[in-house]
Amino acid sequence: MALRFSADVSTADTDYGTVLLDERAGEYWELNPSGSLVVRTLMAGGDEADAVAALVGEFEIDLAQASRDVEALVQRLRISGLAE
């Protein structure tokens, strides 16, 4: 499923990943390069399987770990209200 940030979330790419600003709470979240890759893949219309494949292709990580990592990140973004 593609990912979409809530209207109150601003993003900025940095040399170290992506920074998210939750304007409602005034909180910053920082995604490392692997988290940034997952978010970019999902926001471009990919699903979680595409994000897992992107992680496996870019980083030295096995498929099972990549799957757990993608699921955990997406769940955390949704629970926090950053993503829909």
Backbone as numpy.savetxt, mean C-alpha at the origin, in Angstrom:
# Nx Ny Nz CAx CAy CAz Cx Cy Cz
-8.72 -6.72 -5.68 -9.56 -5.54 -5.68 -8.67 -4.30 -5.68
-8.97 -3.36 -6.51 -8.22 -2.12 -6.58 -8.39 -1.35 -5.28
-7.45 -0.49 -5.01 -7.43 0.30 -3.78 -7.67 1.75 -4.11
-8.38 2.42 -3.23 -8.61 3.85 -3.41 -8.48 4.49 -2.04
-7.72 5.60 -1.98 -7.59 6.30 -0.71 -8.82 7.16 -0.46
-9.13 7.35 0.82 -10.23 8.23 1.20 -9.93 9.65 0.73
-10.96 10.46 0.59 -10.81 11.82 0.08 -9.92 12.67 0.97
-9.82 12.34 2.25 -9.03 13.14 3.19 -7.58 12.67 3.31
-7.14 11.84 2.39 -5.77 11.32 2.44 -4.97 11.89 1.27
-3.84 12.49 1.60 -2.91 13.01 0.59 -1.68 12.11 0.58
-1.06 11.97 -0.59 0.13 11.14 -0.71 1.27 11.94 -1.32
2.47 11.52 -0.97 3.67 12.12 -1.57 4.74 11.04 -1.65
5.33 10.89 -2.83 6.43 9.96 -2.99 7.70 10.60 -2.46
8.53 9.80 -1.81 9.81 10.27 -1.30 10.90 9.35 -1.82
12.13 9.66 -1.48 13.24 8.79 -1.87 13.18 7.44 -1.14
12.40 7.38 -0.06 12.36 6.19 0.78 11.03 5.45 0.75
10.10 5.87 -0.10 8.80 5.22 -0.18 7.71 6.24 -0.45
6.63 6.13 0.31 5.49 7.03 0.15 5.02 7.48 1.52
4.67 8.76 1.61 4.11 9.30 2.84 2.63 9.56 2.60
1.81 9.15 3.56 0.37 9.38 3.52 0.03 10.35 4.64
-0.80 11.34 4.34 -1.26 12.27 5.36 -2.76 12.08 5.52
-3.16 11.68 6.72 -4.57 11.58 7.07 -4.98 12.96 7.58
-5.60 13.75 6.72 -5.93 15.13 7.05 -6.99 15.23 8.16
-7.81 14.21 8.33 -8.81 14.22 9.40 -8.14 14.16 10.77
-7.18 13.27 10.90 -6.52 13.06 12.20 -5.21 13.83 12.32
-4.71 14.37 11.21 -3.43 15.07 11.24 -2.26 14.12 11.46
-2.40 12.88 11.02 -1.37 11.88 11.21 -0.69 11.53 9.88
0.62 11.29 9.98 1.40 10.85 8.82 1.64 9.35 8.93
1.61 8.69 7.80 1.96 7.28 7.70 3.06 7.18 6.65
4.05 6.35 6.91 5.13 6.19 5.94 5.17 4.75 5.45
5.16 4.59 4.13 5.28 3.27 3.52 6.70 3.10 3.00
7.29 1.96 3.29 8.61 1.67 2.76 8.49 1.33 1.28
9.60 1.10 0.59 9.52 0.82 -0.84 8.61 -0.36 -1.21
8.60 -1.41 -0.41 7.73 -2.54 -0.76 6.26 -2.17 -0.55
5.94 -1.45 0.51 4.58 -0.98 0.72 4.13 -0.03 -0.38
5.04 0.81 -0.81 4.74 1.74 -1.91 4.43 0.99 -3.20
5.19 -0.06 -3.47 4.95 -0.86 -4.66 3.57 -1.51 -4.61
3.21 -2.04 -3.46 1.88 -2.65 -3.29 0.79 -1.62 -3.55
0.91 -0.46 -2.93 -0.11 0.58 -3.08 -0.19 1.06 -4.52
0.95 1.29 -5.16 0.93 1.73 -6.57 0.24 0.71 -7.45
0.54 -0.57 -7.23 -0.06 -1.63 -8.03 -1.57 -1.65 -7.86
-2.03 -1.56 -6.62 -3.46 -1.60 -6.35 -4.18 -0.34 -6.84
-3.55 0.80 -6.72 -4.18 2.04 -7.16 -4.23 2.14 -8.68
-3.37 1.39 -9.35 -3.37 1.37 -10.81 -4.41 0.40 -11.35
-5.19 -0.21 -10.46 -6.24 -1.11 -10.89 -5.94 -2.58 -10.72
-4.73 -2.88 -10.23 -4.38 -4.28 -10.00 -5.10 -4.83 -8.78
-5.11 -6.15 -8.69 -5.70 -6.76 -7.50 -4.57 -7.24 -6.59
-4.96 -7.87 -5.48 -3.94 -8.30 -4.51 -2.97 -9.32 -5.12
-3.44 -10.17 -6.01 -2.55 -11.14 -6.67 -1.50 -10.41 -7.52
-1.90 -9.32 -8.17 -0.94 -8.51 -8.94 0.09 -7.88 -8.02
-0.35 -7.42 -6.86 0.57 -6.80 -5.90 1.55 -7.83 -5.35
1.07 -9.03 -5.09 1.94 -10.11 -4.63 2.99 -10.42 -5.70
2.56 -10.53 -6.94 3.49 -10.82 -8.04 4.52 -9.70 -8.19
4.09 -8.46 -8.01 5.02 -7.33 -8.11 6.07 -7.40 -7.00
5.65 -7.75 -5.78 6.61 -7.88 -4.67 7.62 -8.99 -4.94
7.13 -10.13 -5.37 8.01 -11.27 -5.64 9.00 -10.92 -6.75
8.52 -10.19 -7.77 9.38 -9.82 -8.88 10.42 -8.77 -8.53
10.12 -7.92 -7.58 11.00 -6.79 -7.26 11.94 -7.07 -6.09
11.48 -7.85 -5.13 12.26 -8.09 -3.91 12.50 -9.59 -3.73
13.49 -9.92 -2.97 13.79 -11.33 -2.68 12.85 -11.80 -1.57
11.66 -12.19 -1.95 10.64 -12.61 -0.99 9.86 -13.76 -1.61
9.50 -14.74 -0.78 8.75 -15.86 -1.33 7.27 -15.51 -1.44
6.58 -16.28 -2.23 5.18 -16.02 -2.56 4.29 -15.98 -1.31
4.48 -16.91 -0.39 3.64 -16.96 0.81 3.84 -15.72 1.67
5.08 -15.29 1.84 5.34 -14.09 2.65 4.79 -12.85 1.96
4.96 -12.77 0.66 4.43 -11.61 -0.08 2.92 -11.54 0.05
2.26 -12.67 -0.02 0.80 -12.71 0.11 0.36 -12.23 1.49
1.05 -12.70 2.53 0.72 -12.25 3.90 0.95 -10.76 4.05
2.05 -10.26 3.49 2.38 -8.84 3.61 1.36 -7.95 2.91
0.95 -8.35 1.71 -0.06 -7.57 0.97 -1.37 -7.56 1.74
-1.80 -8.71 2.20 -3.06 -8.80 2.94 -3.01 -7.93 4.20
-1.90 -7.98 4.92 -1.77 -7.20 6.16 -1.79 -5.70 5.88
-1.09 -5.26 4.84 -1.06 -3.84 4.51 -2.43 -3.34 4.10
-3.10 -4.06 3.23 -4.43 -3.64 2.77 -5.39 -3.58 3.96
-5.34 -4.59 4.81 -6.22 -4.61 5.98 -5.93 -3.41 6.89
-4.68 -3.13 7.11 -4.30 -2.00 7.99 -4.76 -0.67 7.40
-4.61 -0.48 6.10 -5.05 0.76 5.46 -6.57 0.92 5.55
-7.29 -0.17 5.41 -8.76 -0.10 5.49 -9.23 0.12 6.92
-8.66 -0.60 7.87 -9.05 -0.45 9.28 -8.78 0.97 9.78
-7.69 1.56 9.33 -7.33 2.91 9.75 -8.20 3.98 9.10
-8.97 3.58 8.09 -9.82 4.54 7.38 -9.11 5.29 6.28
-7.87 4.90 5.99 -7.10 5.57 4.92 -7.57 5.13 3.54
-8.00 3.89 3.43 -8.37 3.34 2.12 -9.78 2.76 2.15
-10.35 2.74 0.97 -11.70 2.18 0.80 -11.62 0.97 -0.09
